[in-house]
Amino acid sequence: MGFSTIQPTPATPSFDPLRYCVYTTVALLAWLVSPPVMVMAMSGIGFWVYTRAIRGGLTRSKCVLRKPKLVLLYLGTVFVAGAIGLGFEIARVF
C-alpha cells in the first residue's frame, strides 16, 4: 500500500471589500461621537496624508478633483465647516 500525496490547490486571490468595513466603522464613530467631530477628524487626517504625499512627489490624485492642491483645499474647507458645525452644536447645548 502506498501513500498518495494530495497537492493543495493554489488559492486564488479573492476580492476583499475592506473599504466597506472601514466606511461602516467611520459611520459608526460618527454616529457615536458627533458628526462634526468625525468630519473634522477625517478631513484633518486626509489633509495631513495628502500634504505628505505632495511632499513625496504626488502630482495627480485618484480623487475626483485630480489635482492634489484642490484636494487640500476641499479637505481644509470641510475641516472648517466641521468646526463651525461643532460650534453650533456646542452653542445649542448651552
Secondary structure, 3 states (H helix, E strand, C coil): CCCCCCCCCCCCCCCCCHHHHHHHHHHHHHHHCCHHHHHHHHHHHHHHHHHHHHHCCCCCCCCCCCCHHHHHHHHHHHHHHHHHHHHHHHHHHC
